[in-house]
Amino acid sequence: MRIGIVGAGWWAGFAHLPAFKEAGAQIAGIYSRTPAHAQKLASAHGTQAFERYEDLLQHCDAVAISTTDDTHAPLGLMALAAGKHLFMDKPLARTLDEAQALLEAARQQGCIGLTAFTSRGDLAAETAQALVRAGEIGEVLYLRGSFHGGYMGDPAGPTTWRAKAETGGAGGAVADLGAHLFDLVRMVTGLEFTQVMAQARIHLQRPDPVTNYDEGAVLARLGGATGAFSLSRVHIGGDQRLELEIQGTKGALKLSPALWGQGKSAQLWLAPRPGFYRPAPLDPSFLRGRDPETSWGHFQFIELARRFLEGIAQNRPPTPSLEDGLITQRVIEAAVQSSQQNTWVSV
């Protein structure tokens, strides 16, 4: 399977490209709107750089897109129109309409698509999912989750593309970080968001204006369960951390997927009801041949790349699918609308 890498930034070189190589794909080439970046990455991995996206599409069977959010839909739609399978970084798009267009195009063209939610290939997340499915904590009562990072915590720092609504979407941190947390909730519990009530703010304005949210607090209804989620890109005082706690009728679990460090750095705790948390072992069966000492990101993406290639070979949607990306986009859009209207919004 020939994979075209779209984007030549840090994440493309750190996660996308090496993961597909390890999963057994042939790297057909690299395209970036900055040709020098594409050439540098291509030279480091023994492949070729393309100055035109159309030329890359002629030399590959599928594309892995790791670019700014405003380019996801146009680049993805071009690939699908050319009959190429689509591996798309999260969030799937900037808006629900863009995400829906990608899904519809994939269906019309008969192409396989995957939304690359990192935690789907994480040891703690997969182990937690198995425990919930086995009834270890009983019926889910409520959830608490957070994704806090300080990558825009310096008021004197630059206004990056993530902080602009036209490139990063209206949600800001609610989209960038919420995409991970909302999908993790769906993955581990099997529950679906039905309503949200959100409050989101810009806290650190800059000379080059920030136009989407720095931080958001989201209350959620998930069928009979409830959730409270905190998201921030200006949260200083510690390392970036994603955490989800699930309280159930028989017990509770708490997990923190690997962020930085190695794949094995993911953490999981389990408690009986009544009782206290104790560390729970990560299920080694979910390694699927991966080295647990592989760097996070690369570690999880090896599994995502494997699923994508397997889905193409078997002509069936992999997990997480484009549909999963669309569902998460609905949650993001409902949260943004709720914050704007100060009311509960159905997902």
C-alpha positions as CSV (number, residue, x, y, z in Angstrom):
1,M,0.0,0.0,0.0
2,R,1.5,3.4,-1.1
3,I,0.8,6.2,1.4
4,G,1.3,9.8,0.6
5,I,2.2,12.0,3.6
6,V,0.4,15.4,3.4
7,G,2.1,18.0,5.6
8,A,5.7,18.1,6.7
9,G,5.5,19.6,10.2
10,W,6.7,18.0,13.5
11,W,3.7,15.7,13.9
12,A,3.9,14.3,10.4
13,G,7.5,13.4,10.9
14,F,7.1,12.2,14.5
15,A,3.9,10.2,14.2
16,H,2.4,9.8,10.8
17,L,5.4,8.9,8.6
18,P,7.3,6.5,10.9
19,A,4.1,4.8,12.1
20,F,3.1,3.9,8.5
21,K,6.6,2.7,7.7
22,E,6.5,0.4,10.8
23,A,3.0,-0.8,9.9
24,G,4.4,-2.0,6.5
25,A,3.3,0.7,4.1
26,Q,5.4,2.2,1.3
27,I,5.8,5.9,1.7
28,A,5.1,7.2,-1.8
29,G,6.1,10.7,-1.1
30,I,5.5,13.9,0.8
31,Y,3.6,17.1,-0.1
32,S,3.7,20.4,1.9
33,R,2.7,23.9,0.9
34,T,6.2,24.7,2.1
35,P,8.3,22.7,-0.4
36,A,11.6,23.0,1.6
37,H,9.9,21.3,4.6
38,A,8.7,18.5,2.4
39,Q,12.1,18.0,0.8
40,K,13.8,17.9,4.2
41,L,11.5,15.3,5.6
42,A,11.6,13.3,2.3
43,S,15.4,13.3,2.4
44,A,15.5,12.0,6.0
45,H,13.3,9.1,5.1
46,G,14.5,8.1,1.6
47,T,11.4,9.2,-0.3
48,Q,10.5,12.0,-2.7
49,A,8.9,15.4,-2.2
50,F,6.2,16.8,-4.4
51,E,5.6,20.5,-5.0
52,R,2.0,19.8,-6.3
53,Y,-0.6,17.9,-4.3
54,E,-2.1,16.6,-7.6
55,D,1.2,14.9,-8.4
56,L,1.4,13.1,-5.1
57,L,-2.1,11.8,-5.6
58,Q,-1.0,10.2,-8.8
59,H,1.6,8.2,-7.0
60,C,-0.2,6.9,-4.0
61,D,-3.2,4.7,-3.0
62,A,-4.0,6.6,0.2
63,V,-3.1,9.8,2.0
64,A,-2.3,10.6,5.6
65,I,-3.1,14.3,6.2
66,S,-1.4,16.2,9.0
67,T,-2.0,19.9,8.2
68,T,-3.8,22.9,9.7
69,D,-7.5,22.3,10.3
70,D,-8.7,24.7,7.6
71,T,-7.0,22.5,4.9
72,H,-8.5,19.2,6.1
73,A,-11.7,19.4,4.1
74,P,-10.2,20.7,0.8
75,L,-7.3,18.3,0.8
76,G,-9.4,15.4,1.9
77,L,-12.1,16.1,-0.7
78,M,-9.4,16.3,-3.4
79,A,-8.0,12.9,-2.3
80,L,-11.4,11.2,-2.2
81,A,-12.3,12.6,-5.6
82,A,-9.2,11.0,-6.9
83,G,-10.3,7.7,-5.4
84,K,-7.7,7.7,-2.6
85,H,-8.3,6.3,0.9
86,L,-8.2,8.9,3.7
87,F,-6.3,8.9,7.0
88,M,-7.2,12.2,8.6
89,D,-5.7,13.8,11.7
90,K,-8.2,15.1,14.3
91,P,-10.4,17.0,14.4
92,L,-11.9,15.8,11.2
93,A,-12.6,19.4,10.0
94,R,-13.3,22.9,11.3
95,T,-17.1,22.6,11.0
96,L,-19.8,20.0,11.0
97,D,-20.6,20.8,7.3
98,E,-17.0,20.2,6.3
99,A,-16.9,16.9,8.3
100,Q,-20.2,15.8,6.7
101,A,-18.9,16.6,3.2
102,L,-15.8,14.4,3.8
103,L,-17.9,11.5,5.0
104,E,-20.4,11.7,2.1
105,A,-17.5,11.9,-0.4
106,A,-15.9,8.8,1.1
107,R,-19.1,6.9,0.8
108,Q,-19.8,8.0,-2.7
109,Q,-16.3,7.1,-3.9
110,G,-16.2,3.8,-1.9
111,C,-13.1,4.9,-0.1
112,I,-11.9,3.9,3.4
113,G,-11.4,6.6,6.0
114,L,-10.0,6.9,9.5
115,T,-10.0,9.8,11.9
116,A,-6.7,9.6,13.8
117,F,-7.7,10.0,17.5
118,T,-4.5,9.1,19.3
119,S,-6.0,7.5,22.3
120,R,-7.7,4.8,20.2
121,G,-4.3,3.1,20.1
122,D,-3.4,3.7,23.7
123,L,-2.8,0.9,26.2
124,A,-4.7,2.5,29.1
125,A,-7.6,3.5,26.9
126,E,-8.0,0.1,25.4
127,T,-7.6,-1.7,28.7
128,A,-10.2,0.6,30.3
129,Q,-12.6,0.0,27.4
130,A,-12.2,-3.8,28.0
131,L,-12.9,-3.4,31.7
132,V,-16.0,-1.4,31.2
133,R,-17.3,-3.8,28.6
134,A,-16.6,-6.7,31.0
135,G,-18.8,-5.0,33.6
136,E,-16.0,-4.4,36.0
137,I,-17.4,-1.1,37.2
138,G,-21.1,-1.8,36.5
139,E,-23.4,0.7,35.0
140,V,-21.8,4.1,34.3
141,L,-23.2,6.8,36.6
142,Y,-21.1,9.9,35.8
143,L,-17.8,11.0,34.3
144,R,-15.2,13.6,35.0
145,G,-12.6,14.5,32.4
146,S,-10.0,17.1,31.6
147,F,-7.4,17.9,29.0
148,H,-5.1,20.7,30.2
149,G,-2.1,22.1,28.4
150,G,0.0,25.2,28.6
151,Y,1.1,25.5,24.9
152,M,-0.5,28.9,24.8
153,G,0.0,29.8,28.4
154,D,2.5,32.6,27.8
155,P,0.8,35.9,27.3
156,A,3.8,37.1,25.3
157,G,3.9,34.1,23.0
158,P,2.8,34.1,19.4
159,T,-0.8,33.7,18.2
160,T,-0.5,30.4,16.3
161,W,-2.9,29.1,13.7
162,R,-4.7,27.1,16.4
163,A,-5.8,30.4,18.0
164,K,-7.5,31.7,14.9
165,A,-11.1,30.7,14.1
166,E,-10.4,30.8,10.3
167,T,-7.7,28.2,10.6
168,G,-8.3,26.4,13.9
169,G,-12.1,26.6,13.9
170,A,-14.4,28.4,16.3
171,G,-13.9,26.0,19.2
172,G,-10.2,26.7,19.9
173,A,-9.3,24.5,22.8
174,V,-12.8,23.0,22.9
175,A,-12.1,21.5,19.4
176,D,-8.3,21.0,19.6
177,L,-8.3,19.2,23.0
178,G,-12.0,18.4,23.2
179,A,-11.8,16.2,20.1
180,H,-9.5,13.8,22.1
181,L,-11.5,13.9,25.3
182,F,-14.9,13.5,23.8
183,D,-13.8,10.6,21.6
184,L,-12.1,9.0,24.6
185,V,-15.4,9.1,26.5
186,R,-17.3,7.4,23.6
187,M,-14.5,4.8,23.1
188,V,-14.2,3.7,26.7
189,T,-17.9,3.9,27.8
190,G,-19.8,3.2,24.6
191,L,-22.1,6.1,25.6
192,E,-23.2,8.9,23.3
193,F,-23.4,12.6,24.0
194,T,-27.1,13.7,23.9
195,Q,-26.9,17.3,25.3
196,V,-24.2,19.8,26.3
197,M,-24.1,23.0,28.3
198,A,-20.8,24.9,27.8
199,Q,-19.0,28.0,28.9
200,A,-15.9,29.0,27.0
201,R,-13.6,32.0,27.1
202,I,-10.6,33.8,25.6
203,H,-8.4,34.5,28.7
204,L,-5.1,35.7,27.2
205,Q,-5.6,38.2,24.4
206,R,-2.6,39.1,22.2
207,P,-1.6,42.0,19.9
208,D,-2.4,39.6,17.0
209,P,-5.9,38.8,18.1
210,V,-7.0,35.4,19.4
211,T,-10.3,34.5,17.8
212,N,-11.3,31.2,19.3
213,Y,-11.5,29.8,22.9
214,D,-8.6,29.4,25.2
215,E,-10.6,27.3,27.7
216,G,-14.0,25.7,28.1
217,A,-16.1,23.9,30.7
218,V,-18.6,21.4,29.4
219,L,-21.5,19.7,31.2
220,A,-22.9,16.8,29.3
221,R,-25.8,14.3,29.3
222,L,-25.0,10.9,27.9
223,G,-28.2,9.0,28.1
224,G,-28.7,8.3,31.8
225,A,-25.2,9.3,32.7
226,T,-23.8,12.8,33.3
227,G,-20.4,14.3,32.6
228,A,-18.3,17.3,33.5
229,F,-15.3,18.2,31.3
230,S,-12.6,20.8,31.5
231,L,-10.4,21.9,28.5
232,S,-7.6,24.5,28.4
233,R,-4.6,25.4,26.4
234,V,-3.5,28.1,28.9
235,H,-3.3,25.8,31.9
236,I,0.2,26.3,33.5
237,G,1.8,24.6,36.5
238,G,2.4,21.1,35.1
239,D,2.8,18.9,32.0
240,Q,0.1,18.6,29.4
241,R,-2.3,15.9,30.7
242,L,-5.4,14.1,29.5
243,E,-7.4,12.3,32.2
244,L,-10.8,10.6,32.4
245,E,-12.6,9.2,35.5
246,I,-15.6,7.0,35.2
247,Q,-17.8,6.3,38.3
248,G,-20.0,3.2,38.1
249,T,-22.5,1.2,40.2
250,K,-19.9,-1.4,41.1
251,G,-16.6,0.6,41.0
252,A,-14.7,3.3,39.3
253,L,-11.7,3.7,37.0
254,K,-9.4,6.5,36.1
255,L,-7.0,6.6,33.1
256,S,-4.4,8.9,31.6
257,P,-3.3,8.0,28.1
258,A,0.4,8.4,27.3
259,L,1.4,12.0,26.5
260,W,5.1,12.4,26.1
261,G,7.4,9.7,27.3
262,Q,6.8,6.2,25.9
263,G,3.8,4.1,25.0
264,K,4.0,2.3,28.3
265,S,3.7,5.6,30.3
266,A,-0.1,5.4,30.0
267,Q,-1.7,5.0,33.5
268,L,-4.8,3.3,34.8
269,W,-6.3,2.9,38.2
270,L,-9.3,0.8,39.4
271,A,-11.4,1.0,42.5
272,P,-14.2,-1.2,43.9
273,R,-17.4,0.3,45.4
274,P,-16.8,1.1,48.2
275,G,-13.0,1.4,48.1
276,F,-9.9,3.2,46.9
277,Y,-8.0,3.5,43.6
278,R,-5.1,1.1,43.0
279,P,-2.9,0.9,39.9
280,A,-4.3,-1.5,37.4
281,P,-2.1,-3.4,34.9
282,L,-2.2,-2.5,31.3
283,D,-3.3,-5.4,29.2
284,P,-0.2,-6.6,27.1
285,S,-2.5,-8.2,24.5
286,F,-3.2,-4.7,23.2
287,L,0.5,-4.2,22.3
288,R,-0.2,-6.2,19.1
289,G,3.5,-6.5,18.4
290,R,4.5,-3.0,19.3
291,D,7.4,-2.1,21.6
292,P,6.0,-0.4,24.7
293,E,9.2,1.7,24.9
294,T,8.3,3.4,21.6
295,S,7.7,7.1,21.9
296,W,4.1,8.1,22.6
297,G,2.3,9.3,19.5
298,H,4.4,7.1,17.3
299,F,3.4,4.2,19.5
300,Q,-0.4,4.9,19.2
301,F,-0.2,5.8,15.5
302,I,1.4,2.4,14.6
303,E,-1.9,0.8,15.7
304,L,-4.0,3.4,13.9
305,A,-2.0,2.9,10.7
306,R,-2.3,-0.9,11.1
307,R,-6.1,-0.6,11.4
308,F,-6.3,1.7,8.4
309,L,-4.3,-0.6,6.2
310,E,-6.3,-3.6,7.4
311,G,-9.6,-1.7,6.7
312,I,-8.4,-1.1,3.1
313,A,-7.4,-4.7,2.6
314,Q,-10.8,-5.9,4.0
315,N,-12.9,-3.1,2.5
316,R,-14.5,-2.2,5.8
317,P,-14.4,1.0,7.9
318,P,-11.7,0.9,10.6
319,T,-12.1,2.2,14.1
320,P,-12.0,5.2,14.6
321,S,-13.8,5.8,11.4
322,L,-14.8,9.0,9.6
323,E,-18.2,8.5,11.3
324,D,-16.4,8.7,14.7
325,G,-14.8,12.0,13.6
326,L,-18.2,13.3,12.5
327,I,-19.9,12.4,15.8
328,T,-17.1,14.2,17.7
329,Q,-17.5,17.2,15.5
330,R,-21.2,17.3,16.5
331,V,-20.2,17.4,20.1
332,I,-17.7,20.2,19.5
333,E,-20.2,22.3,17.5
334,A,-22.9,21.8,20.1
335,A,-20.5,23.0,22.8
336,V,-19.5,26.1,20.8
337,Q,-23.2,26.9,20.2
338,S,-24.1,26.4,23.8
339,S,-21.4,28.8,24.9
340,Q,-22.6,31.4,22.5
341,Q,-26.2,31.0,23.4
342,N,-25.8,30.2,27.1
343,T,-28.2,27.3,27.0
344,W,-28.3,23.5,26.7
345,V,-27.9,22.3,23.1
346,S,-28.8,18.9,21.7
347,V,-26.0,17.0,20.0
